[in-house]
Amino acid sequence: MRVLTATPVMVVGLFAADSSVSWGQHGHGHEGGHQAAQACAVEFDKVVGEGRGFGMAFAADQNGYPGERIVLELKDRLKLTADQEARARALMHAMFAESKPKSVHLLETEAKLRRLFADGTADDAAVRVAVAEVERARGQVRLVHLLTHLKTRDLLTEDQRRIYHEARWSGR
């Protein structure tokens, strides 16, 4: 059984949609890119609003630092001990408790940036401040997710990490 989450897929989709939008903005047609970008933005708001990372820990997961939520989804395949499962659940609950308010703040800063343009009040200074706020907030959310991946990796044996990686990245 291969376990996939929307996170890496959505990140790839975001980049693809962004490329399509850029292509379309430069006179090359491809209006469908706008709908794809909008759908991705809606998914981002939903996933991040739930306290999940939307690919923010992709670098960790891809390189052998498992996510606690997927570890729990794969608990039977990984043959987690009761202690490992309890510790992974504790990490997940702690991550959500820390991530959720930071994620809400990130979404608020993104909305503030969009409002500048929607209200016609965007200027150089306001956009610079709003983008800095968004990126500071994104960094805080990302850090929570990455640090949780570090802690989750330490819960697993080398064999469990190998099985996890194969399940996530090799389709086995």
C-alpha positions as CSV (number, residue, x, y, z in Angstrom):
1,M,0.0,0.0,0.0
2,R,1.4,3.4,-1.0
3,V,0.5,6.2,1.2
4,L,0.4,9.6,-0.4
5,T,-0.7,12.9,1.0
6,A,-1.8,16.0,-0.9
7,T,1.1,18.0,0.5
8,P,3.9,17.2,-2.0
9,V,1.4,16.9,-4.8
10,M,-0.2,20.2,-4.0
11,V,3.2,21.9,-3.8
12,V,4.0,20.6,-7.3
13,G,0.6,21.7,-8.4
14,L,1.2,25.1,-7.0
15,F,4.4,25.5,-8.9
16,A,2.7,24.2,-12.1
17,A,-0.2,26.6,-11.6
18,D,2.2,29.5,-10.9
19,S,4.1,28.7,-14.1
20,S,0.8,28.6,-16.1
21,V,-0.3,31.9,-14.6
22,S,3.0,33.5,-15.4
23,W,2.9,32.1,-19.0
24,G,-0.6,33.5,-19.4
25,Q,0.3,36.9,-17.9
26,H,2.9,37.3,-20.6
27,G,0.5,37.0,-23.5
28,H,0.7,33.2,-24.1
29,G,-2.9,32.3,-23.4
30,H,-3.6,29.4,-21.0
31,E,-6.5,30.8,-19.0
32,G,-6.9,27.5,-17.2
33,G,-3.8,28.3,-15.2
34,H,-5.8,30.9,-13.3
35,Q,-8.4,28.4,-12.2
36,A,-5.7,25.9,-11.2
37,A,-3.9,28.6,-9.2
38,Q,-7.2,29.6,-7.5
39,A,-8.0,26.0,-6.6
40,C,-4.5,25.6,-5.2
41,A,-4.9,28.8,-3.1
42,V,-8.2,27.5,-1.7
43,E,-6.5,24.2,-0.9
44,F,-3.6,26.0,0.8
45,D,-6.0,28.0,3.0
46,K,-7.9,24.8,4.0
47,V,-4.8,22.7,4.7
48,V,-2.8,25.5,6.5
49,G,-6.0,26.5,8.4
50,E,-6.1,23.0,9.8
51,G,-2.5,23.4,11.1
52,R,-1.0,21.1,8.4
53,G,2.1,22.1,6.5
54,F,1.1,22.1,2.8
55,G,4.6,21.0,1.9
56,M,6.5,23.1,4.3
57,A,8.4,20.1,5.6
58,F,8.8,18.5,2.2
59,A,12.6,18.8,2.3
60,A,12.7,16.9,5.6
61,D,10.2,14.2,4.5
62,Q,11.9,13.7,1.2
63,N,15.3,13.2,2.8
64,G,14.6,10.7,5.6
65,Y,12.9,12.8,8.3
66,P,9.4,11.4,8.5
67,G,6.3,13.3,9.4
68,E,4.5,12.2,12.5
69,R,1.1,12.1,10.9
70,I,2.2,9.7,8.1
71,V,4.1,7.6,10.6
72,L,0.9,7.1,12.4
73,E,-0.9,6.3,9.2
74,L,1.8,3.7,8.5
75,K,1.9,2.4,12.0
76,D,1.1,-1.2,11.1
77,R,3.5,-1.4,8.2
78,L,6.2,0.2,10.4
79,K,5.3,-2.1,13.3
80,L,5.4,0.7,15.7
81,T,5.6,-0.2,19.4
82,A,2.9,1.1,21.7
83,D,5.5,3.5,23.1
84,Q,6.5,4.8,19.6
85,E,2.8,5.2,18.7
86,A,2.1,7.1,21.9
87,R,5.1,9.4,21.3
88,A,4.2,10.0,17.7
89,R,0.7,11.0,18.8
90,A,2.1,13.3,21.4
91,L,4.3,14.9,18.8
92,M,1.4,15.4,16.5
93,H,-0.8,16.9,19.2
94,A,2.0,19.2,20.2
95,M,2.7,20.2,16.6
96,F,-0.9,21.0,16.0
97,A,-1.2,23.0,19.2
98,E,1.8,25.1,18.2
99,S,1.1,25.3,14.5
100,K,-2.6,26.1,14.6
101,P,-2.3,29.7,15.9
102,K,0.7,30.4,13.7
103,S,-1.1,29.0,10.7
104,V,-4.1,31.3,11.5
105,H,-1.7,34.2,11.6
106,L,-0.2,33.2,8.3
107,L,-3.6,33.1,6.7
108,E,-4.4,36.5,8.2
109,T,-1.2,38.0,6.8
110,E,-1.9,36.5,3.3
111,A,-5.4,38.0,3.4
112,K,-4.0,41.4,4.4
113,L,-1.7,41.3,1.4
114,R,-4.6,40.3,-0.9
115,R,-6.7,43.1,0.5
116,L,-4.1,45.7,-0.4
117,F,-4.6,44.8,-4.0
118,A,-8.3,44.2,-3.8
119,D,-8.9,47.6,-2.2
120,G,-6.6,49.4,-4.6
121,T,-4.3,50.6,-1.8
122,A,-1.2,48.7,-2.8
123,D,1.9,50.7,-3.1
124,D,5.6,49.9,-2.8
125,A,5.9,50.5,0.9
126,A,2.7,48.7,1.9
127,V,3.5,45.7,-0.3
128,R,7.0,45.4,1.1
129,V,5.7,45.4,4.7
130,A,2.9,42.9,3.9
131,V,5.2,40.5,2.1
132,A,7.7,40.6,5.0
133,E,4.9,39.8,7.4
134,V,3.7,36.9,5.3
135,E,7.2,35.5,5.0
136,R,7.9,35.9,8.7
137,A,4.6,34.1,9.5
138,R,5.3,31.4,6.9
139,G,8.8,30.8,8.4
140,Q,7.3,30.3,11.9
141,V,4.8,27.7,10.6
142,R,7.5,26.0,8.5
143,L,9.8,25.8,11.5
144,V,7.2,24.0,13.6
145,H,6.7,21.4,11.0
146,L,10.4,20.9,10.3
147,L,11.3,20.6,13.9
148,T,8.6,18.0,14.4
149,H,10.0,16.0,11.6
150,L,13.4,16.0,13.4
151,K,11.8,14.7,16.5
152,T,9.8,12.1,14.7
153,R,12.8,10.7,13.0
154,D,14.4,10.0,16.4
155,L,11.4,7.8,17.3
156,L,12.0,5.3,14.6
157,T,14.6,2.7,14.1
158,E,16.8,2.7,11.0
159,D,14.7,-0.1,9.5
160,Q,11.4,1.7,10.2
161,R,12.9,4.9,8.5
162,R,13.8,2.8,5.4
163,I,10.2,1.3,5.3
164,Y,8.7,4.8,5.7
165,H,10.9,6.2,2.9
166,E,10.1,3.3,0.6
167,A,6.4,3.7,1.2
168,R,6.5,7.5,0.6
169,W,9.0,7.8,-2.2
170,S,9.4,4.4,-3.9
171,G,5.8,3.2,-4.1
172,R,6.6,-0.1,-2.4
